[in-house]
Amino acid sequence: MTPAVRIGPTDLTVLPLGVGTWAWGDKPYWFYETDHGPAEVVDAFTSSIDAGLSLFDTAEVYGHGESEKILGWMASRAGVPLVMATKFALLRGRAGARALRPALDNSLRRLRVPRVDLYQIHWPDVEMASIDELMDAMADAAIAGKIGAVGVSNFTASEMRRAHEALARRGVPLASNQVHYSLLHRAPEVDGVLDACRELGVTLLAYSPLEQGLLTGKYDASRPPRGPRARLPAFSSTNLAAAAPVLALLREIGEAHGGRPPEQVALRWLLEKEGVLPIAGAKTGPQAESNAGALGFSLEAGEREALDRASRAWMAP
């Protein structure tokens, strides 16, 4: 059994793999109710629970609140303790940090809980609110019992240090920084974020750990994803061609471990990074089951080194 890990300097303990729920309720980007719907999402949730996963990450902007509603409805019927994480968005037209408390209350209502386990700032925007103002608002909510732990998302190393210092003045720890990190996006290793997380004892929550499906091996130049994803740099013809050797290596390593699919090897590479906890999206039961399979094996040192070498081009910040 994979041992549980602690999220930052908090009491939140989970298996070291989370479930991303952006696709639960989102129509424009993920084609909810077209490519997948309620039945598939319930299967994804159930398969995740059956695998022992308990960390579910959402945000108020995912599906304009629908993801929170779906997660809250299922969590209320799960019969097992979960760790739910959501995010506050610094949207234009909002009252900056003053909007955090009512936004939190709305998220709690959609999630059907009196307190959220991990509340995160979705992205920094100093024109909308300073980091100190945001952390004061987060500390107020934590002290009031509305949130269990404070996190940030898409913060640079210096922004994260500023948040950590601001919270420390209030006696509240910074638990996590959720940033883009995968074999094909290794910027946290060179932009200071991973080092700062380790120095401060903050967990790096890695979003898009499968590069929005590219590392599953089901897309190439002749089979691009539908909709907005196809316009991402990751799915450009140049990047798809460059990524082909990485995918070939993932398949080769997977075969050496009993025929495991490339996504499990890609997730395992992240799981073996100190202080890193991947948040893998799942739209269906089979996807969730496959993601969880990454917990069931380990990479050899030579395999990790080979993956490091093959993906070195994606280390640029």
JOLIN-V485292 format. One line per field, one symbol per residue. ss: DSSP state (A for helix, B for strand, O for the rest). phi: phi as a letter, one per 30 degrees, with the letter a starting at -180 (. if undefined). burial: 1 if it has 16 or more other ideal C-beta (glycine too) atoms within 10 Angstrom, else 0. A space follows every 10 residues. Layout:
ss = ???
phi = ???
burial = ???
This chain:
ss = OOOBBBOOOO OOBBBOBBBB OOOOOOOOOO OBOOOBOAAA AAAAAAAAAA OOOOBBBOOO OAAAAAAAAA AAAAAOOOOO OOBBBBBBOO OOOOOAAAAA AAAAAAAAAA AOOOOBBBBB BOOOOOOOOO AAAAAAAAAA AAAOOOBBBB BBBOOOAAAA AAAAAAAAOO OOOBBBBBBB OBOOBOAAAO OOAAAAAAAA OOBBBBBOOO AAAAAAOOOB OOBOOOAAAA AOAAAOAAAA AAAAAAAAAA AAAAAAOOOO OAAAAAAAAA AOOOOBBBBB BOOOAAAAAA AAAAAAOOOO AAAAAAAAAA OAAAAOO
phi = .dddbcdhdb cdbbddbccd beddjdcdcc hdibdabedd dddddddddd djdbcbcbad ddihjddddd ddddddcdib dbccbbbccd ddjddhdddd ddddeddddd dibdacdbcb ddadaddcad ddddddddde ddddidbdbc bbbicddddd dddedddddc icdcdabcbd aaecaceedb cjddddeddd icdddcchdc hhjdddicba ddbdddieed cdedcddddd dddeddddde ddddddciid dedddddded ecdeicbdcc dbcbdedddd eddddcabdd eddddddedd cddccdd
burial = 0000101101 0101111111 1111110001 0100010001 1111101110 1011111111 1110111111 1101100000 0111111111 0001001011 1011001101 1110111111 1111100111 1011111111 1100011111 1111111011 1111011000 0111111111 1111111110 1111011001 0111111111 1111111010 0001100010 0001100011 0010011011 1011001001 1111111111 1010111111 1111101111 1111100010 0011001001 1001000
